Amino acid sequence: MVKLRLKRCGRKQAIYRIVAIDVRSRREGRDLRKVGFYDPIKNQTYSNVPAILYFLEKGAQPTGTVYDILRKAEFFKEFRVSFDKKESKKKNRE
């Protein structure tokens, strides 16, 4: 299973890359593709929209933090991706 998650870069200042990575890999492990970055200090976000859409259509699940970052960037409103974090949790419980 593939997830969209954050990968830390930078030693003193935290800057994160948004990457598509296999679930079994560690946080700093080898990623499948870099799809964006997030700078929490400057509150900047860059996302490669076609790459993110590609992985979401293939079934990749964003982590909670990546989901919140994309939601703040209004990614889900613009592209009408049929993904809701609350619904997916309910389906897993049943």
Protein Blocks (a to p, Z undefined) as FASTA:
>chain_A
ZZdddddehjklccdddddddfkbcfklccfbdcbdcdfklopacddfklmmmmmmnopa
cdfklmmmmmmnommmmnopacdfklmmmmmmZZ
